Amino acid sequence: MVCLSILRERGHTTVAANPIFPLDALNVRGEKEIRFEVFDADANELKAIVGTHQCFYIDETSGVFWARLRSLEPCVSTHPGLALLRDKPTLRGVLVVVEEGMTRQ
């Protein structure tokens, strides 16, 4: 589980969702998509940005990268870390990585 943030102007960040549960090994540099699960209750900020390009940051492991939140759909969780919480409403999201290491000028 990791924290997904949005890098705003002047270097300020906003938490987009905390926690998210990546479904694959998290490697922004090598991936074109980042699939994750998030509790519906923790996804309000994400719901507002579906379909838009944003500059994201995932903990210190990813660095900064541009991506489009392609989808955020209700799902039955498959993440092993959520095995005991299957009754909580969960969403599956897909971030399409556009470019890594870029910030707004």
Backbone atoms as SQL, in Angstrom:
CREATE TABLE atoms (id INTEGER PRIMARY KEY, chain TEXT, resi INTEGER, resn TEXT, atom TEXT, x REAL, y REAL, z REAL);
INSERT INTO atoms VALUES
  (1, 'A', 1, 'MET', 'N', 0.846, -1.166, 0.000),
  (2, 'A', 1, 'MET', 'CA', 0.000, 0.000, 0.000),
  (3, 'A', 1, 'MET', 'C', 0.890, 1.228, 0.000),
  (4, 'A', 2, 'VAL', 'N', 0.453, 2.228, -0.756),
  (5, 'A', 2, 'VAL', 'CA', 1.221, 3.458, -0.906),
  (6, 'A', 2, 'VAL', 'C', 0.259, 4.644, -0.977),
  (7, 'A', 3, 'CYS', 'N', 0.823, 5.821, -0.868),
  (8, 'A', 3, 'CYS', 'CA', 0.045, 7.057, -0.966),
  (9, 'A', 3, 'CYS', 'C', 0.217, 7.640, -2.361),
  (10, 'A', 4, 'LEU', 'N', -0.892, 7.960, -3.028),
  (11, 'A', 4, 'LEU', 'CA', -0.881, 8.581, -4.348),
  (12, 'A', 4, 'LEU', 'C', -1.190, 10.060, -4.180),
  (13, 'A', 5, 'SER', 'N', -0.258, 10.907, -4.616),
  (14, 'A', 5, 'SER', 'CA', -0.427, 12.355, -4.501),
  (15, 'A', 5, 'SER', 'C', -0.391, 12.999, -5.881),
  (16, 'A', 6, 'ILE', 'N', -0.921, 14.212, -5.952),
  (17, 'A', 6, 'ILE', 'CA', -0.885, 15.014, -7.170),
  (18, 'A', 6, 'ILE', 'C', 0.017, 16.205, -6.895),
  (19, 'A', 7, 'LEU', 'N', 0.983, 16.420, -7.781),
  (20, 'A', 7, 'LEU', 'CA', 1.866, 17.572, -7.671),
  (21, 'A', 7, 'LEU', 'C', 1.160, 18.765, -8.304),
  (22, 'A', 8, 'ARG', 'N', 0.912, 19.764, -7.496),
  (23, 'A', 8, 'ARG', 'CA', 0.243, 20.979, -7.966),
  (24, 'A', 8, 'ARG', 'C', 1.289, 22.030, -8.297),
  (25, 'A', 9, 'GLU', 'N', 0.833, 23.175, -8.707),
  (26, 'A', 9, 'GLU', 'CA', 1.749, 24.266, -9.043),
  (27, 'A', 9, 'GLU', 'C', 2.578, 24.665, -7.828),
  (28, 'A', 10, 'ARG', 'N', 3.779, 25.152, -8.101),
  (29, 'A', 10, 'ARG', 'CA', 4.727, 25.598, -7.082),
  (30, 'A', 10, 'ARG', 'C', 5.153, 24.487, -6.142),
  (31, 'A', 11, 'GLY', 'N', 5.103, 23.254, -6.606),
  (32, 'A', 11, 'GLY', 'CA', 5.615, 22.141, -5.826),
  (33, 'A', 11, 'GLY', 'C', 4.736, 21.643, -4.703),
  (34, 'A', 12, 'HIS', 'N', 3.520, 22.162, -4.573),
  (35, 'A', 12, 'HIS', 'CA', 2.610, 21.691, -3.533),
  (36, 'A', 12, 'HIS', 'C', 1.981, 20.379, -3.974),
  (37, 'A', 13, 'THR', 'N', 1.784, 19.493, -3.014),
  (38, 'A', 13, 'THR', 'CA', 1.135, 18.225, -3.321),
  (39, 'A', 13, 'THR', 'C', -0.202, 18.123, -2.605),
  (40, 'A', 14, 'THR', 'N', -1.103, 17.386, -3.223),
  (41, 'A', 14, 'THR', 'CA', -2.407, 17.079, -2.656),
  (42, 'A', 14, 'THR', 'C', -2.538, 15.567, -2.638),
  (43, 'A', 15, 'VAL', 'N', -2.948, 15.010, -1.528),
  (44, 'A', 15, 'VAL', 'CA', -3.163, 13.566, -1.475),
  (45, 'A', 15, 'VAL', 'C', -4.383, 13.237, -2.328),
  (46, 'A', 16, 'ALA', 'N', -4.177, 12.391, -3.319),
  (47, 'A', 16, 'ALA', 'CA', -5.278, 11.965, -4.182),
  (48, 'A', 16, 'ALA', 'C', -6.000, 10.771, -3.573),
  (49, 'A', 17, 'ALA', 'N', -5.237, 9.861, -2.967),
  (50, 'A', 17, 'ALA', 'CA', -5.827, 8.698, -2.297),
  (51, 'A', 17, 'ALA', 'C', -4.760, 8.052, -1.417),
  (52, 'A', 18, 'ASN', 'N', -5.162, 7.744, -0.203),
  (53, 'A', 18, 'ASN', 'CA', -4.251, 7.092, 0.727),
  (54, 'A', 18, 'ASN', 'C', -5.030, 6.151, 1.624),
  (55, 'A', 19, 'PRO', 'N', -4.758, 4.862, 1.519),
  (56, 'A', 19, 'PRO', 'CA', -3.770, 4.212, 0.684),
  (57, 'A', 19, 'PRO', 'C', -4.370, 3.736, -0.639),
  (58, 'A', 20, 'ILE', 'N', -3.467, 3.468, -1.607),
  (59, 'A', 20, 'ILE', 'CA', -3.852, 2.693, -2.786),
  (60, 'A', 20, 'ILE', 'C', -3.070, 1.395, -2.708),
  (61, 'A', 21, 'PHE', 'N', -3.581, 0.366, -3.374),
  (62, 'A', 21, 'PHE', 'CA', -2.983, -0.962, -3.336),
  (63, 'A', 21, 'PHE', 'C', -2.622, -1.368, -4.762),
  (64, 'A', 22, 'PRO', 'N', -1.353, -1.189, -5.169),
  (65, 'A', 22, 'PRO', 'CA', -0.941, -1.548, -6.535),
  (66, 'A', 22, 'PRO', 'C', -1.161, -3.042, -6.789),
  (67, 'A', 23, 'LEU', 'N', -1.648, -3.366, -7.977),
  (68, 'A', 23, 'LEU', 'CA', -1.906, -4.760, -8.328),
  (69, 'A', 23, 'LEU', 'C', -0.696, -5.431, -8.958),
  (70, 'A', 24, 'ASP', 'N', 0.276, -4.654, -9.372),
  (71, 'A', 24, 'ASP', 'CA', 1.499, -5.178, -9.973),
  (72, 'A', 24, 'ASP', 'C', 2.678, -4.530, -9.262),
  (73, 'A', 25, 'ALA', 'N', 3.867, -5.057, -9.500),
  (74, 'A', 25, 'ALA', 'CA', 5.069, -4.432, -8.947),
  (75, 'A', 25, 'ALA', 'C', 5.106, -2.985, -9.423),
  (76, 'A', 26, 'LEU', 'N', 5.360, -2.083, -8.519),
  (77, 'A', 26, 'LEU', 'CA', 5.321, -0.660, -8.826),
  (78, 'A', 26, 'LEU', 'C', 6.657, -0.205, -9.391),
  (79, 'A', 27, 'ASN', 'N', 6.663, 0.061, -10.705),
  (80, 'A', 27, 'ASN', 'CA', 7.862, 0.524, -11.384),
  (81, 'A', 27, 'ASN', 'C', 7.416, 1.501, -12.459),
  (82, 'A', 28, 'VAL', 'N', 7.298, 2.758, -12.103),
  (83, 'A', 28, 'VAL', 'CA', 6.777, 3.776, -13.012),
  (84, 'A', 28, 'VAL', 'C', 7.620, 3.865, -14.276),
  (85, 'A', 29, 'ARG', 'N', 8.922, 3.729, -14.148),
  (86, 'A', 29, 'ARG', 'CA', 9.794, 3.895, -15.305),
  (87, 'A', 29, 'ARG', 'C', 9.602, 2.806, -16.355),
  (88, 'A', 30, 'GLY', 'N', 9.223, 1.632, -15.944),
  (89, 'A', 30, 'GLY', 'CA', 9.093, 0.543, -16.902),
  (90, 'A', 30, 'GLY', 'C', 7.667, 0.240, -17.314),
  (91, 'A', 31, 'GLU', 'N', 6.712, 0.891, -16.717),
  (92, 'A', 31, 'GLU', 'CA', 5.313, 0.560, -16.967),
  (93, 'A', 31, 'GLU', 'C', 4.619, 1.617, -17.808),
  (94, 'A', 32, 'LYS', 'N', 3.644, 1.176, -18.558),
  (95, 'A', 32, 'LYS', 'CA', 2.783, 2.098, -19.295),
  (96, 'A', 32, 'LYS', 'C', 1.470, 2.309, -18.544),
  (97, 'A', 33, 'GLU', 'N', 1.135, 1.351, -17.680),
  (98, 'A', 33, 'GLU', 'CA', -0.077, 1.456, -16.872),
  (99, 'A', 33, 'GLU', 'C', 0.242, 1.062, -15.440),
  (100, 'A', 34, 'ILE', 'N', -0.442, 1.717, -14.526),
  (101, 'A', 34, 'ILE', 'CA', -0.361, 1.357, -13.120),
  (102, 'A', 34, 'ILE', 'C', -1.780, 1.008, -12.696),
  (103, 'A', 35, 'ARG', 'N', -2.001, -0.263, -12.386),
  (104, 'A', 35, 'ARG', 'CA', -3.308, -0.720, -11.939),
  (105, 'A', 35, 'ARG', 'C', -3.294, -0.794, -10.421),
  (106, 'A', 36, 'PHE', 'N', -4.381, -0.349, -9.803),
  (107, 'A', 36, 'PHE', 'CA', -4.421, -0.324, -8.339),
  (108, 'A', 36, 'PHE', 'C', -5.860, -0.463, -7.858),
  (109, 'A', 37, 'GLU', 'N', -5.995, -0.788, -6.589),
  (110, 'A', 37, 'GLU', 'CA', -7.297, -0.790, -5.925),
  (111, 'A', 37, 'GLU', 'C', -7.254, 0.236, -4.811),
  (112, 'A', 38, 'VAL', 'N', -8.414, 0.804, -4.541),
  (113, 'A', 38, 'VAL', 'CA', -8.541, 1.826, -3.503),
  (114, 'A', 38, 'VAL', 'C', -9.941, 1.697, -2.913),
  (115, 'A', 39, 'PHE', 'N', -10.059, 1.937, -1.632),
  (116, 'A', 39, 'PHE', 'CA', -11.385, 1.925, -1.029),
  (117, 'A', 39, 'PHE', 'C', -12.186, 3.107, -1.571),
  (118, 'A', 40, 'ASP', 'N', -13.438, 2.874, -1.870),
  (119, 'A', 40, 'ASP', 'CA', -14.315, 3.922, -2.381),
  (120, 'A', 40, 'ASP', 'C', -14.304, 5.144, -1.462),
  (121, 'A', 41, 'ALA', 'N', -14.282, 4.915, -0.168),
  (122, 'A', 41, 'ALA', 'CA', -14.299, 6.019, 0.805),
  (123, 'A', 41, 'ALA', 'C', -13.042, 6.882, 0.739),
  (124, 'A', 42, 'ASP', 'N', -11.955, 6.349, 0.184),
  (125, 'A', 42, 'ASP', 'CA', -10.696, 7.086, 0.104),
  (126, 'A', 42, 'ASP', 'C', -10.438, 7.677, -1.280),
  (127, 'A', 43, 'ALA', 'N', -11.407, 7.616, -2.177),
  (128, 'A', 43, 'ALA', 'CA', -11.166, 7.963, -3.583),
  (129, 'A', 43, 'ALA', 'C', -11.886, 9.221, -4.066),
  (130, 'A', 44, 'ASN', 'N', -12.365, 10.062, -3.166),
  (131, 'A', 44, 'ASN', 'CA', -13.120, 11.244, -3.610),
  (132, 'A', 44, 'ASN', 'C', -12.321, 12.144, -4.541),
  (133, 'A', 45, 'GLU', 'N', -11.070, 12.390, -4.213),
  (134, 'A', 45, 'GLU', 'CA', -10.222, 13.239, -5.058),
  (135, 'A', 45, 'GLU', 'C', -10.021, 12.592, -6.427),
  (136, 'A', 46, 'LEU', 'N', -9.848, 11.278, -6.460),
  (137, 'A', 46, 'LEU', 'CA', -9.654, 10.572, -7.728),
  (138, 'A', 46, 'LEU', 'C', -10.891, 10.636, -8.611),
  (139, 'A', 47, 'LYS', 'N', -12.055, 10.525, -8.011),
  (140, 'A', 47, 'LYS', 'CA', -13.296, 10.554, -8.794),
  (141, 'A', 47, 'LYS', 'C', -13.421, 11.842, -9.598),
  (142, 'A', 48, 'ALA', 'N', -12.872, 12.915, -9.072),
  (143, 'A', 48, 'ALA', 'CA', -12.974, 14.213, -9.739),
  (144, 'A', 48, 'ALA', 'C', -11.988, 14.376, -10.894),
  (145, 'A', 49, 'ILE', 'N', -10.999, 13.488, -11.003),
  (146, 'A', 49, 'ILE', 'CA', -9.975, 13.680, -12.038),
  (147, 'A', 49, 'ILE', 'C', -9.932, 12.555, -13.074),
  (148, 'A', 50, 'VAL', 'N', -10.913, 11.681, -13.091),
  (149, 'A', 50, 'VAL', 'CA', -10.938, 10.606, -14.097),
  (150, 'A', 50, 'VAL', 'C', -10.913, 11.240, -15.483),
  (151, 'A', 51, 'GLY', 'N', -10.026, 10.732, -16.329),
  (152, 'A', 51, 'GLY', 'CA', -9.920, 11.220, -17.698),
  (153, 'A', 51, 'GLY', 'C', -8.981, 12.392, -17.887),
  (154, 'A', 52, 'THR', 'N', -8.420, 12.928, -16.802),
  (155, 'A', 52, 'THR', 'CA', -7.537, 14.088, -16.923),
  (156, 'A', 52, 'THR', 'C', -6.077, 13.683, -16.729),
  (157, 'A', 53, 'HIS', 'N', -5.193, 14.492, -17.281),
  (158, 'A', 53, 'HIS', 'CA', -3.754, 14.315, -17.085),
  (159, 'A', 53, 'HIS', 'C', -3.340, 15.101, -15.845),
  (160, 'A', 54, 'GLN', 'N', -2.569, 14.457, -15.007),
  (161, 'A', 54, 'GLN', 'CA', -2.084, 15.082, -13.787),
  (162, 'A', 54, 'GLN', 'C', -0.628, 14.680, -13.588),
  (163, 'A', 55, 'CYS', 'N', 0.066, 15.436, -12.787),
  (164, 'A', 55, 'CYS', 'CA', 1.429, 15.102, -12.400),
  (165, 'A', 55, 'CYS', 'C', 1.338, 14.399, -11.044),
  (166, 'A', 56, 'PHE', 'N', 1.674, 13.118, -11.013),
  (167, 'A', 56, 'PHE', 'CA', 1.508, 12.298, -9.816),
  (168, 'A', 56, 'PHE', 'C', 2.833, 12.014, -9.135),
  (169, 'A', 57, 'TYR', 'N', 2.706, 11.580, -7.894),
  (170, 'A', 57, 'TYR', 'CA', 3.830, 11.182, -7.065),
  (171, 'A', 57, 'TYR', 'C', 3.337, 10.049, -6.179),
  (172, 'A', 58, 'ILE', 'N', 4.071, 8.931, -6.163),
  (173, 'A', 58, 'ILE', 'CA', 3.702, 7.805, -5.304),
  (174, 'A', 58, 'ILE', 'C', 4.848, 7.571, -4.332),
  (175, 'A', 59, 'ASP', 'N', 4.656, 8.007, -3.104),
  (176, 'A', 59, 'ASP', 'CA', 5.699, 7.863, -2.094),
  (177, 'A', 59, 'ASP', 'C', 7.049, 8.276, -2.676),
  (178, 'A', 60, 'GLU', 'N', 8.115, 7.843, -2.067),
  (179, 'A', 60, 'GLU', 'CA', 9.430, 8.203, -2.584),
  (180, 'A', 60, 'GLU', 'C', 9.931, 7.210, -3.623),
  (181, 'A', 61, 'THR', 'N', 9.173, 6.151, -3.879),
  (182, 'A', 61, 'THR', 'CA', 9.628, 5.100, -4.777),
  (183, 'A', 61, 'THR', 'C', 9.486, 5.444, -6.253),
  (184, 'A', 62, 'SER', 'N', 8.558, 6.310, -6.602),
  (185, 'A', 62, 'SER', 'CA', 8.251, 6.508, -8.020),
  (186, 'A', 62, 'SER', 'C', 8.868, 7.741, -8.635),
  (187, 'A', 63, 'GLY', 'N', 9.113, 8.748, -7.850),
  (188, 'A', 63, 'GLY', 'CA', 9.450, 10.041, -8.427),
  (189, 'A', 63, 'GLY', 'C', 8.184, 10.659, -9.003),
  (190, 'A', 64, 'VAL', 'N', 8.352, 11.708, -9.758),
  (191, 'A', 64, 'VAL', 'CA', 7.222, 12.428, -10.340),
  (192, 'A', 64, 'VAL', 'C', 6.968, 11.898, -11.745),
  (193, 'A', 65, 'PHE', 'N', 5.692, 11.734, -12.097),
  (194, 'A', 65, 'PHE', 'CA', 5.360, 11.275, -13.447),
  (195, 'A', 65, 'PHE', 'C', 3.997, 11.821, -13.860),
  (196, 'A', 66, 'TRP', 'N', 3.845, 12.033, -15.157),
  (197, 'A', 66, 'TRP', 'CA', 2.565, 12.463, -15.720),
  (198, 'A', 66, 'TRP', 'C', 1.778, 11.231, -16.118),
  (199, 'A', 67, 'ALA', 'N', 0.488, 11.243, -15.800),
  (200, 'A', 67, 'ALA', 'CA', -0.372, 10.119, -16.157),
  (201, 'A', 67, 'ALA', 'C', -1.809, 10.614, -16.299),
  (202, 'A', 68, 'ARG', 'N', -2.587, 9.801, -16.987),
  (203, 'A', 68, 'ARG', 'CA', -4.022, 10.052, -17.110),
  (204, 'A', 68, 'ARG', 'C', -4.736, 8.947, -16.349),
  (205, 'A', 69, 'LEU', 'N', -5.644, 9.330, -15.478),
  (206, 'A', 69, 'LEU', 'CA', -6.458, 8.336, -14.774),
  (207, 'A', 69, 'LEU', 'C', -7.534, 7.880, -15.755),
  (208, 'A', 70, 'ARG', 'N', -7.272, 6.749, -16.413),
  (209, 'A', 70, 'ARG', 'CA', -8.159, 6.258, -17.476),
  (210, 'A', 70, 'ARG', 'C', -9.492, 5.761, -16.931),
  (211, 'A', 71, 'SER', 'N', -9.438, 5.063, -15.808),
  (212, 'A', 71, 'SER', 'CA', -10.686, 4.514, -15.274),
  (213, 'A', 71, 'SER', 'C', -10.608, 4.365, -13.763),
  (214, 'A', 72, 'LEU', 'N', -11.773, 4.349, -13.166),
  (215, 'A', 72, 'LEU', 'CA', -11.937, 4.130, -11.733),
  (216, 'A', 72, 'LEU', 'C', -13.301, 3.481, -11.566),
  (217, 'A', 73, 'GLU', 'N', -13.302, 2.153, -11.504),
  (218, 'A', 73, 'GLU', 'CA', -14.540, 1.377, -11.558),
  (219, 'A', 73, 'GLU', 'C', -14.733, 0.534, -10.298),
  (220, 'A', 74, 'PRO', 'N', -15.984, 0.351, -9.876),
  (221, 'A', 74, 'PRO', 'CA', -16.252, -0.564, -8.753),
  (222, 'A', 74, 'PRO', 'C', -15.750, -1.968, -9.097),
  (223, 'A', 75, 'CYS', 'N', -15.240, -2.670, -8.090),
  (224, 'A', 75, 'CYS', 'CA', -14.721, -4.014, -8.327),
  (225, 'A', 75, 'CYS', 'C', -14.856, -4.855, -7.068),
  (226, 'A', 76, 'VAL', 'N', -14.667, -6.134, -7.250),
  (227, 'A', 76, 'VAL', 'CA', -14.473, -7.048, -6.136),
  (228, 'A', 76, 'VAL', 'C', -12.965, -7.149, -5.981),
  (229, 'A', 77, 'SER', 'N', -12.459, -6.769, -4.846),
  (230, 'A', 77, 'SER', 'CA', -11.022, -6.690, -4.625),
  (231, 'A', 77, 'SER', 'C', -10.330, -8.032, -4.834),
  (232, 'A', 78, 'THR', 'N', -9.147, -7.961, -5.444),
  (233, 'A', 78, 'THR', 'CA', -8.312, -9.148, -5.616),
  (234, 'A', 78, 'THR', 'C', -6.951, -8.973, -4.938),
  (235, 'A', 79, 'HIS', 'N', -6.673, -7.796, -4.413),
  (236, 'A', 79, 'HIS', 'CA', -5.379, -7.530, -3.792),
  (237, 'A', 79, 'HIS', 'C', -5.254, -8.353, -2.514),
  (238, 'A', 80, 'PRO', 'N', -4.145, -9.084, -2.348),
  (239, 'A', 80, 'PRO', 'CA', -3.987, -9.930, -1.159),
  (240, 'A', 80, 'PRO', 'C', -4.040, -9.157, 0.159),
  (241, 'A', 81, 'GLY', 'N', -3.593, -7.910, 0.149),
  (242, 'A', 81, 'GLY', 'CA', -3.609, -7.105, 1.370),
  (243, 'A', 81, 'GLY', 'C', -4.999, -6.717, 1.826),
  (244, 'A', 82, 'LEU', 'N', -5.969, -6.900, 0.951),
  (245, 'A', 82, 'LEU', 'CA', -7.350, -6.548, 1.294),
  (246, 'A', 82, 'LEU', 'C', -8.213, -7.780, 1.561),
  (247, 'A', 83, 'ALA', 'N', -7.591, -8.915, 1.724),
  (248, 'A', 83, 'ALA', 'CA', -8.324, -10.174, 1.882),
  (249, 'A', 83, 'ALA', 'C', -9.345, -10.138, 3.016),
  (250, 'A', 84, 'LEU', 'N', -9.030, -9.469, 4.113),
  (251, 'A', 84, 'LEU', 'CA', -9.945, -9.428, 5.250),
  (252, 'A', 84, 'LEU', 'C', -10.942, -8.273, 5.165),
  (253, 'A', 85, 'LEU', 'N', -10.836, -7.486, 4.109),
  (254, 'A', 85, 'LEU', 'CA', -11.705, -6.308, 3.963),
  (255, 'A', 85, 'LEU', 'C', -12.522, -6.368, 2.682),
  (256, 'A', 86, 'ARG', 'N', -12.826, -7.545, 2.206),
  (257, 'A', 86, 'ARG', 'CA', -13.546, -7.711, 0.946),
  (258, 'A', 86, 'ARG', 'C', -14.951, -7.110, 0.976),
  (259, 'A', 87, 'ASP', 'N', -15.496, -6.875, 2.159),
  (260, 'A', 87, 'ASP', 'CA', -16.838, -6.331, 2.263),
  (261, 'A', 87, 'ASP', 'C', -16.879, -4.809, 2.070),
  (262, 'A', 88, 'LYS', 'N', -15.715, -4.138, 2.103),
  (263, 'A', 88, 'LYS', 'CA', -15.672, -2.688, 1.918),
  (264, 'A', 88, 'LYS', 'C', -15.750, -2.355, 0.429),
  (265, 'A', 89, 'PRO', 'N', -16.576, -1.380, 0.054),
  (266, 'A', 89, 'PRO', 'CA', -16.651, -0.986, -1.360),
  (267, 'A', 89, 'PRO', 'C', -15.273, -0.553, -1.867),
  (268, 'A', 90, 'THR', 'N', -14.878, -1.154, -2.986),
  (269, 'A', 90, 'THR', 'CA', -13.544, -0.957, -3.539),
  (270, 'A', 90, 'THR', 'C', -13.644, -0.570, -5.005),
  (271, 'A', 91, 'LEU', 'N', -12.681, 0.255, -5.452),
  (272, 'A', 91, 'LEU', 'CA', -12.601, 0.669, -6.848),
  (273, 'A', 91, 'LEU', 'C', -11.275, 0.200, -7.427),
  (274, 'A', 92, 'ARG', 'N', -11.282, -0.117, -8.709),
  (275, 'A', 92, 'ARG', 'CA', -10.038, -0.427, -9.414),
  (276, 'A', 92, 'ARG', 'C', -9.739, 0.722, -10.357),
  (277, 'A', 93, 'GLY', 'N', -8.520, 1.244, -10.257),
  (278, 'A', 93, 'GLY', 'CA', -8.113, 2.353, -11.101),
  (279, 'A', 93, 'GLY', 'C', -6.972, 1.963, -12.018),
  (280, 'A', 94, 'VAL', 'N', -6.893, 2.695, -13.151),
  (281, 'A', 94, 'VAL', 'CA', -5.790, 2.492, -14.087),
  (282, 'A', 94, 'VAL', 'C', -5.221, 3.859, -14.433),
  (283, 'A', 95, 'LEU', 'N', -3.949, 4.052, -14.089),
  (284, 'A', 95, 'LEU', 'CA', -3.212, 5.251, -14.487),
  (285, 'A', 95, 'LEU', 'C', -2.399, 4.905, -15.723),
  (286, 'A', 96, 'VAL', 'N', -2.563, 5.677, -16.788),
  (287, 'A', 96, 'VAL', 'CA', -1.778, 5.487, -18.006),
  (288, 'A', 96, 'VAL', 'C', -0.618, 6.481, -17.940),
  (289, 'A', 97, 'VAL', 'N', 0.587, 5.963, -17.797),
  (290, 'A', 97, 'VAL', 'CA', 1.770, 6.809, -17.653),
  (291, 'A', 97, 'VAL', 'C', 2.081, 7.464, -18.999),
  (292, 'A', 98, 'VAL', 'N', 2.213, 8.796, -18.961),
  (293, 'A', 98, 'VAL', 'CA', 2.488, 9.564, -20.166),
  (294, 'A', 98, 'VAL', 'C', 3.968, 9.900, -20.243),
  (295, 'A', 99, 'GLU', 'N', 4.517, 10.388, -19.148),
  (296, 'A', 99, 'GLU', 'CA', 5.917, 10.807, -19.141),
  (297, 'A', 99, 'GLU', 'C', 6.406, 10.837, -17.705),
  (298, 'A', 100, 'GLU', 'N', 7.617, 10.395, -17.494),
  (299, 'A', 100, 'GLU', 'CA', 8.169, 10.403, -16.148),
  (300, 'A', 100, 'GLU', 'C', 9.100, 11.566, -15.940),
  (301, 'A', 101, 'GLY', 'N', 9.229, 11.994, -14.699),
  (302, 'A', 101, 'GLY', 'CA', 10.217, 12.974, -14.324),
  (303, 'A', 101, 'GLY', 'C', 9.971, 14.393, -14.794),
  (304, 'A', 102, 'MET', 'N', 8.787, 14.698, -15.237),
  (305, 'A', 102, 'MET', 'CA', 8.506, 16.040, -15.745),
  (306, 'A', 102, 'MET', 'C', 7.647, 16.794, -14.735),
  (307, 'A', 103, 'THR', 'N', 7.903, 18.065, -14.573),
  (308, 'A', 103, 'THR', 'CA', 7.081, 18.913, -13.721),
  (309, 'A', 103, 'THR', 'C', 6.596, 20.096, -14.520),
  (310, 'A', 104, 'ARG', 'N', 5.599, 20.768, -14.001),
  (311, 'A', 104, 'ARG', 'CA', 5.069, 21.951, -14.669),
  (312, 'A', 104, 'ARG', 'C', 6.074, 23.079, -14.609),
  (313, 'A', 105, 'GLN', 'N', 6.170, 23.826, -15.669),
  (314, 'A', 105, 'GLN', 'CA', 7.073, 24.975, -15.715),
  (315, 'A', 105, 'GLN', 'C', 6.336, 26.238, -15.373);
